[in-house]
């Protein structure tokens, strides 16, 4: 069934309203200086409630969702979002709270923050936490600013942050906002950080080494402990981008790797829904030494009561208004409590097993640029298919015709034509097989009839979109 | 084997998968991890059953108190009615459980909704371009200062009034502490509560690359953006709006030639939710589009020439440009932007104006009742739905209000040490005039 839907503005007709709103008895409008008063908002829509509901329902039908099937975007951990968490996050006792309310009246929400902090500390082995960062990149930036302040307090001028060549783009972007210069360290042919190269560049000018563990190739950095020692020996810190925490949660403690700071993504490992690209949350966990630098406000427990405190003189300060992404934090706590320790350990095991199953089933058909063991995700490339003029993007588009979402393509950047596949633990074997079958058929199509792949998708609400035209024309609003 | 309802892999599937992969045990798949890193037993306790979770969260929710009609707290987060369709649409799994639209062909719904969001923000602010959301008003404000710095080649100083939201100023201070940007603070006129226009010219020296003004400002006073603009012609003018509903009644910053309009759109369909999720908006002129931070949705066509929507100008963003990106943002607040879109679609042209008028009228009714009762409203400047009053003993006011279950507002001494006994009062459509007498009594008795 084809779905088409005009823009809300095109559906609008004068004289309609989508909500009942009565006139006020007392009017003071005549007091407004006429030069300040606005006329009507030009172009603003006018629709009734059923039309609005139908409009957005029709739009919803054009989206692929986790509730519909596998969504194996590498690095994104698109797992099932438990409906129980939606239920508890929707309680009015959370939704209606104003952040300027008396602390006496918000003990429940403070307890939620406090409980989630405690659980994350237990799961990471770290010493102190902040739940304030609004997303993973925000968490990274928070952590880097803490490191900057740490060295500023010590009077040391360290100007560099080291970054893996396979790192997420947010790593270097965050480092530069925090006022650091970045140095990139190459990966070896096994897909791991080149430790010899690290030893060469690591000196007293380096503040921080940013590591993604396992890295974006899905490969565990087997020398992580040595890496941390090298960095520590020159007085630097090691940061863990916890985007891939799903692969070792409740099995391995990040603190044992020698990590000093890390962020975790509540919208990845801890199942909160991605919402089309947010809101997420990126709590930061640190070792004792860095605790004084955590952003304010912080939640503290005193005499059995919870309170908000800004009394931390070494803190980097505020990183956003008010508090964290509260509704996301409520969901993540419900998830962790629903899983328990055994359940979370099982999460890590099954997501790794599922990724390895996909690897095993597809390695004859697609080129595997790095042969080291995979954890929760596997990165193939389009090397074989490129000979037929087909790219990873074409494969991604063709997958849509088979009713599965595509993997992440063209990332990590160190793999030419990358296809980065992360199935998560919430896919059944049947669903994994559906994906595998689609990938194999596409490999076969590329041999026999590459055109059908190159011109894909064919059965989606719109066909392949012209992204070059979009950037050239730059029409970014309706008029 | 541990069974869990969120993990489909049962005992039979486990065997099949292990056999296919060619290992006996899942732990064989973790061989690349050094042994000493493993923990013997899970670091947290047993799982709770569904009913236990429900009970726990109901208990936690009941430890919180809230009131809709008897609260007068605003200050950057406003209590407004959230129409049921907003919650309903944002709970649809085809919006809730999707990711950033990297594959536009199966994400047209969210892409079109974000295109609509961008358009609505442009219409409301009277600007030409809007991004597809940032974390909140404070970080959007910081991003706008960074953007102004990229655009303007002159100076390292941004001028900011003290009447700009204290959290926003604090957040900016945190962000710029590592960069070569200085802040010059501007006072407000003690009579009107507006920015001190007379002294502004002198403040805006050669070093200043941008001026940021909030309107209505933290005290609720509507600024004279036309006058501000005429003094700040050669620099980037950022206007911050934390109560965007005001733009349905008052001329928007774009009308007066602002370069960047940014702030918080929580008023449009998001619960206060103890401060999150919020939603930062950022709109600008078409000529500055390449300096914009965050995701941007554009119109294009598909292979058959049919209209389609895609994320565009991604060469500005971190996943392409890395350390030279316009921002480090990746995950944003898309679902919150969807809530805003549904909210504004429902209220529409006529409803939003009526809602703004209702807010204005109720706030002015309460202000009038207070004045009639001899309570001093601090500033003479035009206000929208929030204003400052002076009391004799603010502690006593809070204690009295507490007894009758009223949240009287924000004690300004929390953010301005020299503003002792000043109360910031916010009135929205949720405040019923029937409770105003009671509110007046609390403040009157204080005198």
Interface residues (C-beta under 8 A of the other chain):
Chain A: X5 X7 X8 X9 X12 X15 X16 X17 X18 X19 X21 X23 X24 X26 X27 X28 X29 X31 X32 X33 X35 X36 X37 X38 X40 X41 X42 X43 X44 X45 X46 X47 X49 X52 X53 X55 X56 X57 X58 X59 X60 X61 X62 X63 X64 X65 X66 X67 X68 X71 X73 X76 X78 X80 X81 X82 X84 X86 X87 X88 X90 X91 X92 X93 X94 X95 X96 X97 X98 X99 X100 X101 X102 X105 X106 X107 X108 X109 X111 X112 X119 X122 X123 X125 X134 X135 X136 X137 X138 X140 X141 X145 X148 X149 X168 X169 X170 X172 X173 X174 X175 X176 X177 X178 X179 X180 X182 X219 X220 X222 X224 X225 X248 X250 X251 X252 X253 X256 X257 X267 X271 X273 X274 X275 X276 X277 X278 X279 X280 X295 X316 X317 X318 X319 X320 X321 X322 X323 X324 X325 X326 X327 X328 X329 X330 X334 X336 X337 X338 X339 X340 X341 X342 X343 X344 X345 X346 X347 X349 X350 X352 X353 X354 X356 X357 X360 X361 X372 X373 X375 X396 X397 X400 X405 X406 X408 X411 X425 X426 X427 X428 X429 X431 X455 X457 X460 X461 X462 X463 X464 X465 X466 X467 X469 X470 X471 X473 X474 X475 X476 X477 X478
Chain B: X2 X4 X6 X7 X8 X9 X13 X14 X16 X17 X18 X20 X21 X22 X26 X27 X29 X30 X31 X32 X33 X34 X36 X37 X38 X39 X41 X42 X43 X44 X45 X46 X47 X48 X50 X53 X54 X56 X57 X58 X59 X60 X61 X62 X63 X64 X65 X66 X68 X71 X73 X75 X76 X77 X79 X83 X85 X87 X88 X89 X90 X91 X92 X93 X94 X95 X96 X97 X98 X99 X100 X101 X102 X103 X104 X105 X106 X107 X108 X109 X110 X112 X113 X114 X115 X116 X118 X119 X120 X122 X123 X124 X128 X129 X130 X133 X135 X136 X137 X138 X139 X146 X165 X167 X168 X170 X171 X173 X174 X175 X177 X178 X179 X222 X226 X247 X248 X249 X250 X251 X252 X255 X264 X271 X272 X273 X274 X275 X276 X277 X278 X286 X289 X295 X296 X297 X298 X299 X300 X301 X302 X303 X304 X306 X308 X309 X310 X312 X313 X315 X317 X318 X319 X320 X321 X322 X323 X324 X325 X327 X328 X329 X330 X331 X332 X333 X334 X335 X336 X338 X341 X342 X344 X345 X346 X347 X348 X349 X350 X351 X352 X353 X354 X355 X357 X358 X360 X361 X362 X364 X365 X368 X382 X402 X407 X410 X429 X433
